[in-house]
Amino acid sequence: MNERTRARQTSLRFNDCLSKEDIEEMFLGLLEPLSVFYEKRPGRLKLGTHGTVYTEDRRQIEAYLRPLWGLGPFITNKPHPLTDIYLEGITKGVDPRSPDYWGEIDSSDQLIVEMASLSTSLLLNKENIWDRLEPQAQKNLHHWLMQVNESSLPRNNWHFFRVLINLAMKNCGRSYSKSLLEKDLETIESFYQGEGWYCDGVETQVDYYVSFAIHYYSLIYCRFMEKEDPARVKRMKQRACLFAQTFKYWFDEEGRGLPFGRSLTYRFAQVSFFSALVFANVEALPWGEIKGLISRHLKYWNQQEMLTTDGLLSVGYHYQNMVFAEGYNGPGSPYWAFKTFLLLAVPDDHPYWQAEALGLKIEVRKKAVPSSKNMYQYDQTLKHVQAFPAGQFIQNQNHGSAKYSKFVYSTLFGFSVPKSNGSYGEGAYDSCLALSEDGRHFRTKELDEMFSIELDRVVHLWRPWSDVTIKSTIVPLENGHLRIHEIWSERLLYVYEGGFSVPMENTNRCIAGKCATARSIIGTSRIKNIIGYKKAGIIRPEPNTSLYFPVTLLPYLTGVAESGKQVFISVISGVLPDQVFEEPAVEIIGRNIEIGQLGQRINVKLEEKYNDGQ
């Protein structure tokens, strides 16, 4: 990273209310290290060597087009020398006679994803991009983009890519498919879950794609189709307003977004929904609240080790990390984060820029939102938010159970993914129950067979084996939660319950009886047996399994589930360094479990027997 880039980063470190100039500086500082890579083949950037599920050529085209998510908004108001380089790259990339031709596309082709940033840039900059292309280049670009109308798409947010492509060609005065545009919007409509929330094509996936894909593209559509499609635009805006009321629960007062689900290498794209609200002039929250959310989030990410030594955005989260990456995370993929820079296309006189950044406004600190398949809970300071999901999972993606099916996800502690399942340490099974037949190879919860998200608990019914059924009841408490597992098994199983992982360095460990505590610089992770577990321990999982910390310690409990029914109950807490966890009173009377903490009383009734039809 050169000194100029480093200086731009440092200038944002202590600014809690980012101006347009601050955000421009952050964007330019992240863009500048790419400049040397444009000197090679037109229309492509080679930023790394690791593989993806698509080809090397596609990886380089992706790396070339993704920075347009930020450059497109930037050049709506100010010139940039890369504009001419992009005009040349686009001209050659869409010319079938050029050796640099981007090529024909197949169904579900990665290039369809990358067409979206180019199409959005055309929508924002008809004069700066489209009108500056030669007539033949315009014709070639139109033909290349329109290939998408002959392609089949996966049933998810990809349908919005085709909406943006057809909308861009309409805006440029070229032919487009009005019928497909309508059909794609109807497909997106079928994903709606209520209260502003969508799923990403399947009801078991409710993650950041709702915010930085479906709502983000909806708000771009609103900006360009308000007069022609007023009824749909009105509905999209209303849903964005509803969504904002609970999506803000994915952020804490420190600016951290909830680490949950896939595509976390896109990092500060987590807040791009709020940029899109400003762009579409939808005051879903007061402008000052939106400004506070965006400012704190960008400041937070500016303080993380998210760059390579060359100043490039790395594949990773808090640090460069290929262990947790998906198969579609190429060297240029992290520049999807530039979606947040849509804010740079907002005029200088917009009231957002004049507003003072406000703190996080949370009406209730514990909130069940079944439409998002989650319950959320804040600590007293709003500096730590935990999410308790249910009914979520993803097929055919790396680490699906770790990214969607743990019992809790935390903005303070993050979570870990397995490096292997050959031992408990290789699995790094934090915030979940891991079971094994031999004490070495483990299984965790994947998709719930049944679940419920209630006002004071989340209930999961799941089967790690066909002859093992588990009912897990998670009861959120102040700064912690209670886990109750009722296990019906026809085999002997080794049972491991994981707490939160913490950074290993400068951490004090304490194992007292059946309780394990790890006090670290960021906070304290503690797990305590109530019933069922035989011992407590603290393990160092494999390095680079945590999204937050390269090396961690994990407090855990372990026991044995005999054949038949057995109940395991534990208390897990995670607190900031200056906080204290109020130990709950847990009383077991027959099948009733009475839980009391800080004046709150909750009753959980155990099943008398497992009923397969319950």
DOKOL-656226 format. One line per 8 residues: number of its first residue (from 0); their letters; for each residue x, y, z of C-alpha. Coordinates in nm, 3 decimals, always signed. Layout:
# DOKOL-656226
NUM	a	X:Y:Z ~ ...;
END
This chain:
# DOKOL-656226
0	mnertrar	+0.000:+0.000:+0.000 ~ +0.150:+0.336:-0.096 ~ +0.171:+0.631:+0.141 ~ -0.100:+0.826:-0.037 ~ -0.348:+0.541:+0.005 ~ -0.248:+0.497:+0.368 ~ -0.296:+0.870:+0.434 ~ -0.644:+0.861:+0.287;
8	qtslrfnd	-0.736:+0.571:+0.513 ~ -0.594:+0.735:+0.823 ~ -0.785:+1.059:+0.758 ~ -1.115:+0.878:+0.820 ~ -1.022:+0.699:+1.138 ~ -1.170:+0.943:+1.388 ~ -1.448:+1.098:+1.186 ~ -1.793:+1.004:+1.312;
16	clskedie	-1.988:+1.207:+1.056 ~ -1.849:+1.146:+0.709 ~ -1.891:+1.423:+0.454 ~ -1.915:+1.365:+0.082 ~ -1.550:+1.464:+0.054 ~ -1.456:+1.203:+0.318 ~ -1.635:+0.928:+0.127 ~ -1.481:+1.040:-0.201;
24	emflglle	-1.139:+1.018:-0.034 ~ -1.212:+0.668:+0.091 ~ -1.327:+0.559:-0.255 ~ -1.026:+0.711:-0.431 ~ -0.791:+0.560:-0.176 ~ -0.931:+0.213:-0.243 ~ -0.941:+0.265:-0.620 ~ -0.588:+0.398:-0.659;
32	plsvfyek	-0.399:+0.070:-0.597 ~ -0.584:-0.079:-0.895 ~ -0.434:+0.176:-1.135 ~ -0.122:-0.026:-1.226 ~ -0.333:-0.326:-1.323 ~ -0.513:-0.131:-1.598 ~ -0.185:-0.107:-1.788 ~ -0.211:-0.466:-1.906;
40	rpgrlklg	-0.485:-0.625:-2.118 ~ -0.784:-0.397:-2.201 ~ -1.109:-0.494:-2.031 ~ -0.943:-0.717:-1.773 ~ -0.762:-0.693:-1.439 ~ -0.551:-0.978:-1.305 ~ -0.552:-0.918:-0.930 ~ -0.463:-1.264:-0.802;
48	thgtvyte	-0.411:-1.629:-0.880 ~ -0.665:-1.832:-0.681 ~ -0.946:-2.017:-0.857 ~ -1.324:-1.995:-0.869 ~ -1.611:-2.195:-1.015 ~ -1.578:-1.981:-1.329 ~ -1.279:-1.938:-1.560 ~ -0.968:-1.723:-1.525;
56	drrqieay	-1.089:-1.500:-1.808 ~ -1.420:-1.446:-1.630 ~ -1.230:-1.365:-1.309 ~ -1.033:-1.092:-1.485 ~ -1.343:-0.942:-1.648 ~ -1.518:-0.945:-1.310 ~ -1.223:-0.761:-1.153 ~ -1.239:-0.503:-1.433;
64	lrplwglg	-1.613:-0.433:-1.413 ~ -1.679:-0.442:-1.038 ~ -1.500:-0.114:-0.960 ~ -1.771:+0.051:-1.172 ~ -2.003:+0.015:-0.872 ~ -1.802:+0.306:-0.728 ~ -1.658:+0.477:-1.035 ~ -2.001:+0.506:-1.202;
72	pfitnkph	-2.145:+0.714:-0.916 ~ -1.823:+0.916:-0.878 ~ -1.810:+1.038:-1.239 ~ -2.169:+1.164:-1.229 ~ -2.025:+1.477:-1.065 ~ -1.650:+1.472:-1.120 ~ -1.416:+1.354:-1.396 ~ -1.175:+1.067:-1.344;
80	pltdiyle	-0.894:+0.953:-1.576 ~ -1.010:+0.592:-1.556 ~ -1.320:+0.687:-1.755 ~ -1.121:+0.689:-2.080 ~ -0.962:+0.355:-1.988 ~ -1.307:+0.207:-1.935 ~ -1.434:+0.346:-2.265 ~ -1.146:+0.168:-2.439;
88	gitkgvdp	-1.195:-0.154:-2.240 ~ -1.569:-0.160:-2.306 ~ -1.520:-0.092:-2.676 ~ -1.279:-0.384:-2.713 ~ -1.463:-0.607:-2.469 ~ -1.789:-0.602:-2.665 ~ -1.631:-0.622:-3.013 ~ -1.651:-0.981:-3.146;
96	rspdywge	-1.359:-0.908:-3.383 ~ -1.131:-0.797:-3.099 ~ -0.886:-1.038:-2.931 ~ -1.008:-0.882:-2.606 ~ -1.375:-0.972:-2.669 ~ -1.553:-1.066:-2.348 ~ -1.726:-1.351:-2.527 ~ -2.064:-1.513:-2.564;
104	idssdqli	-2.251:-1.587:-2.243 ~ -2.413:-1.905:-2.123 ~ -2.709:-1.946:-1.893 ~ -2.619:-1.857:-1.533 ~ -2.291:-1.712:-1.661 ~ -2.080:-1.508:-1.418 ~ -2.069:-1.233:-1.680 ~ -2.441:-1.172:-1.622;
112	vemaslst	-2.351:-1.064:-1.267 ~ -2.088:-0.825:-1.399 ~ -2.327:-0.678:-1.656 ~ -2.513:-0.522:-1.363 ~ -2.236:-0.277:-1.264 ~ -2.189:-0.177:-1.628 ~ -2.563:-0.129:-1.676 ~ -2.594:+0.078:-1.358;
120	slllnken	-2.306:+0.297:-1.477 ~ -2.489:+0.348:-1.807 ~ -2.804:+0.449:-1.620 ~ -2.608:+0.700:-1.415 ~ -2.385:+0.826:-1.696 ~ -2.549:+0.812:-2.037 ~ -2.360:+1.125:-2.140 ~ -2.027:+1.027:-1.981;
128	iwdrlepq	-2.019:+0.669:-2.111 ~ -2.280:+0.573:-2.371 ~ -2.276:+0.897:-2.567 ~ -1.895:+0.893:-2.584 ~ -1.884:+0.550:-2.747 ~ -1.858:+0.527:-3.124 ~ -2.180:+0.416:-3.301 ~ -2.038:+0.069:-3.374;
136	aqknlhhw	-1.929:+0.030:-3.012 ~ -2.280:+0.126:-2.900 ~ -2.423:-0.136:-3.134 ~ -2.180:-0.399:-3.006 ~ -2.247:-0.313:-2.643 ~ -2.621:-0.337:-2.699 ~ -2.583:-0.676:-2.867 ~ -2.349:-0.807:-2.598;
144	lmqvness	-2.582:-0.703:-2.313 ~ -2.894:-0.833:-2.486 ~ -2.756:-1.186:-2.476 ~ -2.903:-1.200:-2.127 ~ -3.252:-1.206:-2.275 ~ -3.174:-1.544:-2.431 ~ -3.036:-1.688:-2.107 ~ -3.197:-1.880:-1.826;
152	lprnnwhf	-3.131:-1.745:-1.478 ~ -3.123:-1.905:-1.133 ~ -3.434:-1.832:-0.931 ~ -3.285:-1.566:-0.704 ~ -3.166:-1.204:-0.708 ~ -3.009:-1.259:-1.054 ~ -3.343:-1.168:-1.210 ~ -3.272:-0.811:-1.109;
160	frvlinla	-2.953:-0.814:-1.319 ~ -3.168:-0.858:-1.629 ~ -3.400:-0.582:-1.508 ~ -3.105:-0.341:-1.480 ~ -2.967:-0.445:-1.821 ~ -3.297:-0.392:-2.000 ~ -3.359:-0.070:-1.811 ~ -3.016:+0.061:-1.915;
168	mkncgrsy	-3.082:-0.013:-2.282 ~ -3.422:+0.152:-2.257 ~ -3.255:+0.459:-2.105 ~ -2.999:+0.461:-2.389 ~ -3.275:+0.452:-2.652 ~ -3.207:+0.097:-2.770 ~ -3.436:-0.202:-2.802 ~ -3.503:-0.404:-2.489;
176	sksllekd	-3.748:-0.667:-2.366 ~ -4.037:-0.506:-2.185 ~ -4.200:-0.846:-2.135 ~ -3.891:-0.998:-1.974 ~ -3.846:-0.692:-1.757 ~ -4.202:-0.740:-1.630 ~ -4.157:-1.116:-1.589 ~ -3.836:-1.071:-1.388;
184	letiesfy	-4.001:-0.820:-1.157 ~ -4.287:-1.065:-1.102 ~ -4.033:-1.334:-1.010 ~ -3.876:-1.100:-0.753 ~ -4.224:-1.026:-0.621 ~ -4.272:-1.397:-0.546 ~ -3.979:-1.378:-0.298 ~ -4.159:-1.133:-0.068;
192	qgegwycd	-4.193:-1.254:+0.292 ~ -4.364:-0.957:+0.459 ~ -4.254:-0.662:+0.678 ~ -4.023:-0.546:+0.398 ~ -3.825:-0.873:+0.392 ~ -3.761:-1.095:+0.092 ~ -3.586:-1.429:+0.062 ~ -3.320:-1.482:-0.202;
200	gvetqvdy	-3.529:-1.721:-0.409 ~ -3.564:-1.991:-0.142 ~ -3.728:-1.932:+0.194 ~ -3.433:-2.081:+0.382 ~ -3.204:-1.793:+0.275 ~ -3.272:-1.452:+0.427 ~ -2.940:-1.268:+0.436 ~ -2.757:-0.961:+0.307;
208	yvsfaihy	-2.880:-1.030:-0.046 ~ -3.212:-0.888:+0.069 ~ -3.040:-0.556:+0.138 ~ -2.748:-0.521:-0.105 ~ -2.925:-0.693:-0.394 ~ -3.306:-0.698:-0.397 ~ -3.377:-0.370:-0.215 ~ -3.068:-0.202:-0.361;
216	ysliycrf	-3.174:-0.272:-0.720 ~ -3.536:-0.190:-0.636 ~ -3.433:+0.156:-0.525 ~ -3.231:+0.212:-0.844 ~ -3.543:+0.105:-1.037 ~ -3.746:+0.357:-0.835 ~ -3.511:+0.638:-0.931 ~ -3.548:+0.577:-1.306;
224	mekedpar	-3.907:+0.448:-1.335 ~ -4.104:+0.665:-1.093 ~ -4.309:+0.830:-1.368 ~ -4.360:+0.524:-1.589 ~ -4.435:+0.265:-1.321 ~ -4.572:+0.465:-1.025 ~ -4.768:+0.183:-0.859 ~ -4.474:-0.057:-0.842;
232	vkrmkqra	-4.234:+0.220:-0.740 ~ -4.466:+0.321:-0.458 ~ -4.479:-0.039:-0.336 ~ -4.102:-0.078:-0.357 ~ -4.049:+0.239:-0.155 ~ -4.302:+0.135:+0.108 ~ -4.129:-0.200:+0.147 ~ -3.789:-0.035:+0.171;
240	clfaqtfk	-3.923:+0.181:+0.454 ~ -4.060:-0.124:+0.635 ~ -3.735:-0.313:+0.583 ~ -3.525:-0.031:+0.725 ~ -3.709:-0.048:+1.059 ~ -3.574:-0.396:+1.133 ~ -3.267:-0.421:+0.909 ~ -3.107:-0.156:+1.129;
248	ywfdeegr	-3.101:-0.432:+1.394 ~ -2.817:-0.588:+1.195 ~ -2.581:-0.308:+1.311 ~ -2.441:-0.210:+1.647 ~ -2.339:+0.130:+1.778 ~ -1.975:+0.062:+1.691 ~ -2.067:+0.038:+1.321 ~ -2.029:-0.338:+1.296;
256	glpfgrsl	-2.267:-0.526:+1.070 ~ -2.390:-0.868:+1.173 ~ -2.159:-1.139:+1.035 ~ -2.413:-1.383:+0.892 ~ -2.466:-1.574:+0.571 ~ -2.271:-1.592:+0.248 ~ -2.074:-1.329:+0.054 ~ -1.930:-1.165:+0.365;
264	tyrfaqvs	-1.615:-1.082:+0.168 ~ -1.820:-0.794:+0.024 ~ -1.771:-0.628:+0.364 ~ -1.904:-0.269:+0.368 ~ -2.163:-0.349:+0.102 ~ -2.354:-0.442:+0.419 ~ -2.457:-0.076:+0.448 ~ -2.519:-0.010:+0.076;
272	ffsalvfa	-2.896:-0.038:+0.122 ~ -2.886:+0.286:+0.318 ~ -2.685:+0.453:+0.040 ~ -2.954:+0.342:-0.205 ~ -3.221:+0.497:+0.017 ~ -3.043:+0.831:-0.010 ~ -2.995:+0.788:-0.386 ~ -3.369:+0.721:-0.434;
280	nvealpwg	-3.457:+1.000:-0.186 ~ -3.649:+0.763:+0.043 ~ -3.625:+0.882:+0.404 ~ -3.705:+0.542:+0.555 ~ -3.524:+0.659:+0.870 ~ -3.435:+1.020:+0.951 ~ -3.141:+1.129:+0.736 ~ -2.930:+1.176:+1.047;
288	eikglisr	-2.985:+0.814:+1.152 ~ -2.895:+0.689:+0.805 ~ -2.587:+0.911:+0.806 ~ -2.482:+0.771:+1.143 ~ -2.524:+0.413:+1.023 ~ -2.320:+0.470:+0.709 ~ -2.052:+0.682:+0.878 ~ -1.990:+0.442:+1.167;
296	hlkywnqq	-1.987:+0.143:+0.935 ~ -1.733:+0.289:+0.692 ~ -1.518:+0.412:+0.979 ~ -1.526:+0.063:+1.131 ~ -1.420:-0.108:+0.809 ~ -1.150:+0.151:+0.751 ~ -0.991:+0.026:+1.075 ~ -0.983:-0.344:+0.974;
304	emlttdgl	-0.701:-0.530:+0.798 ~ -0.910:-0.576:+0.485 ~ -0.635:-0.485:+0.235 ~ -0.347:-0.684:+0.095 ~ +0.003:-0.540:+0.124 ~ -0.054:-0.399:-0.228 ~ -0.359:-0.207:-0.107 ~ -0.614:-0.433:-0.280;
312	lsvgyhyq	-0.934:-0.547:-0.114 ~ -0.864:-0.906:-0.013 ~ -1.088:-1.208:-0.006 ~ -1.164:-1.232:+0.364 ~ -1.346:-1.043:+0.634 ~ -1.147:-0.876:+0.914 ~ -0.831:-1.009:+0.752 ~ -0.729:-1.196:+0.437;
320	nmvfaegy	-0.883:-1.543:+0.465 ~ -0.952:-1.801:+0.196 ~ -1.079:-2.068:+0.438 ~ -1.429:-1.924:+0.464 ~ -1.459:-1.807:+0.099 ~ -1.724:-1.925:-0.143 ~ -1.637:-2.082:-0.476 ~ -1.741:-1.762:-0.654;
328	ngpgspyw	-1.505:-1.534:-0.457 ~ -1.246:-1.431:-0.716 ~ -0.961:-1.183:-0.663 ~ -1.183:-0.897:-0.784 ~ -1.502:-1.008:-0.611 ~ -1.458:-0.792:-0.295 ~ -1.508:-0.477:-0.504 ~ -1.880:-0.547:-0.478;
336	afktflll	-1.829:-0.342:-0.160 ~ -1.813:-0.035:-0.386 ~ -2.193:-0.053:-0.409 ~ -2.199:+0.165:-0.099 ~ -2.038:+0.444:-0.302 ~ -2.370:+0.492:-0.487 ~ -2.390:+0.769:-0.230 ~ -2.145:+0.968:-0.445;
344	avpddhpy	-2.412:+1.010:-0.712 ~ -2.630:+1.201:-0.465 ~ -2.627:+1.580:-0.531 ~ -2.433:+1.802:-0.292 ~ -2.748:+1.987:-0.184 ~ -2.932:+1.673:-0.072 ~ -3.045:+1.700:+0.294 ~ -2.848:+1.384:+0.377;
352	wqaealgl	-2.521:+1.575:+0.334 ~ -2.645:+1.856:+0.558 ~ -2.766:+1.625:+0.838 ~ -2.568:+1.554:+1.154 ~ -2.493:+1.187:+1.217 ~ -2.717:+1.046:+1.489 ~ -2.666:+0.745:+1.711 ~ -2.840:+0.413:+1.663;
360	kievrkka	-3.210:+0.437:+1.747 ~ -3.337:+0.104:+1.879 ~ -3.689:+0.096:+2.019 ~ -3.670:-0.242:+2.196 ~ -3.348:-0.428:+2.271 ~ -3.497:-0.773:+2.208 ~ -3.704:-0.814:+1.895 ~ -3.841:-1.122:+1.720;
368	vpssknmy	-3.882:-1.071:+1.344 ~ -4.018:-1.397:+1.199 ~ -4.025:-1.255:+0.845 ~ -3.644:-1.227:+0.865 ~ -3.621:-1.572:+1.031 ~ -3.436:-1.413:+1.323 ~ -3.457:-1.278:+1.673 ~ -3.228:-0.986:+1.762;
376	qydqtlkh	-3.095:-0.874:+2.100 ~ -2.879:-0.578:+2.200 ~ -2.682:-0.522:+2.516 ~ -2.749:-0.213:+2.729 ~ -2.497:+0.002:+2.539 ~ -2.611:-0.107:+2.189 ~ -2.245:-0.193:+2.122 ~ -2.319:-0.564:+2.084;
384	vqafpagq	-2.604:-0.721:+1.888 ~ -2.674:-1.092:+1.870 ~ -2.901:-1.268:+1.620 ~ -3.073:-1.600:+1.683 ~ -3.178:-1.742:+1.345 ~ -3.404:-2.036:+1.268 ~ -3.509:-2.219:+0.954 ~ -3.209:-2.097:+0.756;
392	fiqnqnhg	-2.963:-2.291:+0.544 ~ -2.812:-2.283:+0.197 ~ -2.743:-2.569:-0.040 ~ -2.437:-2.612:-0.262 ~ -2.231:-2.341:-0.093 ~ -1.924:-2.361:+0.123 ~ -1.980:-2.386:+0.502 ~ -2.360:-2.355:+0.478;
400	sakyskfv	-2.428:-2.473:+0.834 ~ -2.163:-2.243:+0.984 ~ -2.289:-1.938:+0.796 ~ -2.663:-1.989:+0.850 ~ -2.742:-2.252:+1.114 ~ -2.550:-2.171:+1.433 ~ -2.763:-2.088:+1.736 ~ -2.631:-1.731:+1.762;
408	ystlfgfs	-2.433:-1.477:+1.558 ~ -2.257:-1.184:+1.724 ~ -2.121:-0.849:+1.605 ~ -1.866:-0.859:+1.890 ~ -1.730:-1.213:+1.856 ~ -1.805:-1.307:+1.495 ~ -1.814:-1.677:+1.411 ~ -1.593:-1.954:+1.275;
416	vpksngsy	-1.609:-2.202:+0.987 ~ -1.460:-2.553:+0.983 ~ -1.126:-2.622:+0.821 ~ -1.205:-2.994:+0.843 ~ -1.422:-3.226:+1.051 ~ -1.138:-3.454:+1.158 ~ -1.131:-3.317:+1.512 ~ -1.317:-3.066:+1.727;
424	gegaydsc	-1.034:-2.814:+1.688 ~ -1.037:-2.842:+1.308 ~ -1.412:-2.785:+1.309 ~ -1.395:-2.467:+1.522 ~ -1.754:-2.530:+1.628 ~ -1.835:-2.210:+1.812 ~ -2.195:-2.112:+1.893 ~ -2.332:-2.454:+1.804;
432	lalsedgr	-2.379:-2.811:+1.922 ~ -2.141:-3.060:+1.758 ~ -2.204:-3.434:+1.782 ~ -1.977:-3.729:+1.709 ~ -1.996:-4.108:+1.711 ~ -1.620:-4.154:+1.753 ~ -1.512:-3.832:+1.929 ~ -1.328:-3.714:+1.614;
440	hfrtkeld	-1.570:-3.658:+1.327 ~ -1.853:-3.415:+1.398 ~ -2.193:-3.308:+1.269 ~ -2.379:-2.989:+1.351 ~ -2.727:-2.854:+1.281 ~ -2.810:-2.784:+0.919 ~ -3.166:-2.708:+0.809 ~ -3.433:-2.729:+1.077;
448	emfsield	-3.711:-2.976:+1.012 ~ -3.938:-2.747:+1.212 ~ -3.879:-2.422:+1.396 ~ -4.051:-2.136:+1.571 ~ -3.943:-1.782:+1.656 ~ -4.141:-1.671:+1.960 ~ -4.132:-1.357:+2.171 ~ -3.892:-1.500:+2.428;
456	rvvhlwrp	-3.729:-1.804:+2.260 ~ -3.626:-1.972:+1.937 ~ -3.701:-2.342:+1.893 ~ -3.532:-2.581:+1.648 ~ -3.619:-2.941:+1.564 ~ -3.340:-3.112:+1.369 ~ -3.190:-3.449:+1.281 ~ -2.811:-3.490:+1.243;
464	wsdvtiks	-2.874:-3.862:+1.171 ~ -3.195:-4.036:+1.070 ~ -3.222:-4.201:+1.413 ~ -3.124:-3.894:+1.616 ~ -3.374:-3.614:+1.681 ~ -3.292:-3.298:+1.873 ~ -3.518:-3.023:+2.000 ~ -3.307:-2.717:+2.081;
472	tivpleng	-3.469:-2.431:+2.269 ~ -3.265:-2.108:+2.278 ~ -3.369:-1.853:+2.540 ~ -3.203:-1.510:+2.499 ~ -3.104:-1.344:+2.826 ~ -2.937:-1.015:+2.914 ~ -2.580:-1.050:+2.773 ~ -2.623:-1.422:+2.717;
480	hlriheiw	-2.860:-1.707:+2.648 ~ -2.968:-2.048:+2.770 ~ -2.951:-2.355:+2.544 ~ -3.175:-2.653:+2.614 ~ -3.123:-2.965:+2.404 ~ -3.359:-3.260:+2.425 ~ -3.188:-3.545:+2.243 ~ -3.360:-3.866:+2.135;
488	serllyvy	-3.094:-4.104:+2.003 ~ -3.061:-4.469:+1.915 ~ -2.683:-4.452:+1.936 ~ -2.421:-4.328:+2.180 ~ -2.297:-3.979:+2.091 ~ -2.023:-3.748:+2.214 ~ -2.173:-3.403:+2.263 ~ -1.977:-3.076:+2.244;
496	eggfsvpm	-2.134:-2.735:+2.312 ~ -1.941:-2.432:+2.190 ~ -1.944:-2.077:+2.324 ~ -1.807:-1.767:+2.148 ~ -1.453:-1.767:+2.010 ~ -1.217:-1.491:+2.126 ~ -0.873:-1.380:+2.003 ~ -0.598:-1.592:+2.158;
504	entnrcia	-0.346:-1.315:+2.225 ~ -0.351:-1.166:+2.577 ~ -0.646:-1.380:+2.680 ~ -0.685:-1.521:+3.031 ~ -0.830:-1.870:+3.057 ~ -1.021:-2.012:+3.351 ~ -1.176:-2.357:+3.385 ~ -1.356:-2.408:+3.714;
512	gkcatars	-1.560:-2.725:+3.748 ~ -1.802:-2.738:+3.455 ~ -1.754:-2.375:+3.354 ~ -1.502:-2.231:+3.108 ~ -1.419:-1.860:+3.073 ~ -1.191:-1.678:+2.829 ~ -1.130:-1.309:+2.907 ~ -0.987:-1.127:+2.607;
520	iigtsrik	-0.918:-0.770:+2.506 ~ -1.246:-0.753:+2.311 ~ -1.467:-0.919:+2.571 ~ -1.537:-1.228:+2.780 ~ -1.673:-1.558:+2.651 ~ -1.815:-1.797:+2.909 ~ -2.000:-2.128:+2.901 ~ -2.142:-2.309:+3.204;
528	niigykka	-2.310:-2.645:+3.250 ~ -2.652:-2.659:+3.411 ~ -2.727:-3.023:+3.346 ~ -2.594:-3.305:+3.130 ~ -2.236:-3.208:+3.048 ~ -1.941:-3.384:+3.213 ~ -1.662:-3.129:+3.183 ~ -1.558:-2.789:+3.048;
536	giirpepn	-1.256:-2.695:+2.842 ~ -1.092:-2.430:+2.625 ~ -0.941:-2.525:+2.291 ~ -0.735:-2.343:+2.032 ~ -0.909:-2.418:+1.701 ~ -0.721:-2.430:+1.373 ~ -0.588:-2.085:+1.269 ~ -0.788:-1.880:+1.018;
544	tslyfpvt	-1.120:-2.044:+1.098 ~ -1.266:-1.732:+1.263 ~ -1.381:-1.450:+1.037 ~ -1.265:-1.199:+1.300 ~ -0.939:-1.328:+1.448 ~ -0.655:-1.528:+1.286 ~ -0.604:-1.739:+1.601 ~ -0.872:-1.798:+1.864;
552	llpyltgv	-0.965:-1.972:+2.186 ~ -1.301:-2.147:+2.221 ~ -1.463:-2.233:+2.557 ~ -1.674:-2.549:+2.537 ~ -1.859:-2.816:+2.730 ~ -1.860:-3.187:+2.653 ~ -2.065:-3.488:+2.758 ~ -2.213:-3.815:+2.636;
560	aesgkqvf	-2.564:-3.878:+2.510 ~ -2.661:-4.237:+2.582 ~ -2.917:-4.426:+2.377 ~ -3.266:-4.301:+2.463 ~ -3.356:-3.948:+2.572 ~ -3.122:-3.709:+2.747 ~ -3.137:-3.337:+2.830 ~ -2.842:-3.098:+2.813;
568	isvisgvl	-2.870:-2.741:+2.942 ~ -2.604:-2.470:+2.943 ~ -2.567:-2.095:+2.985 ~ -2.356:-1.905:+2.731 ~ -2.257:-1.543:+2.775 ~ -2.054:-1.289:+2.580 ~ -1.989:-0.947:+2.726 ~ -1.777:-0.639:+2.663;
576	pdqvfeep	-1.470:-0.599:+2.891 ~ -1.647:-0.359:+3.126 ~ -1.972:-0.557:+3.149 ~ -2.091:-0.816:+3.399 ~ -2.312:-1.112:+3.319 ~ -2.594:-1.156:+3.567 ~ -2.609:-1.530:+3.634 ~ -2.965:-1.660:+3.573;
584	aveiigrn	-3.144:-1.875:+3.825 ~ -3.236:-2.205:+3.660 ~ -3.470:-2.441:+3.844 ~ -3.572:-2.779:+3.705 ~ -3.893:-2.922:+3.847 ~ -4.002:-3.232:+3.667 ~ -4.054:-3.133:+3.304 ~ -4.058:-2.760:+3.382;
592	ieigqlgq	-3.752:-2.541:+3.357 ~ -3.790:-2.207:+3.534 ~ -3.543:-1.937:+3.425 ~ -3.509:-1.610:+3.613 ~ -3.283:-1.312:+3.545 ~ -3.314:-0.942:+3.633 ~ -3.682:-0.975:+3.720 ~ -3.770:-1.168:+3.406;
600	rinvklee	-3.911:-1.519:+3.439 ~ -3.943:-1.769:+3.156 ~ -4.084:-2.120:+3.168 ~ -3.980:-2.393:+2.924 ~ -4.161:-2.725:+2.927 ~ -3.971:-3.033:+2.820 ~ -4.133:-3.290:+2.596 ~ -4.272:-3.594:+2.775;
608	kyndgq	-4.177:-3.804:+2.474 ~ -4.077:-3.737:+2.117 ~ -4.374:-3.728:+1.883 ~ -4.270:-3.766:+1.519 ~ -4.578:-3.575:+1.410 ~ -4.538:-3.278:+1.644;
END
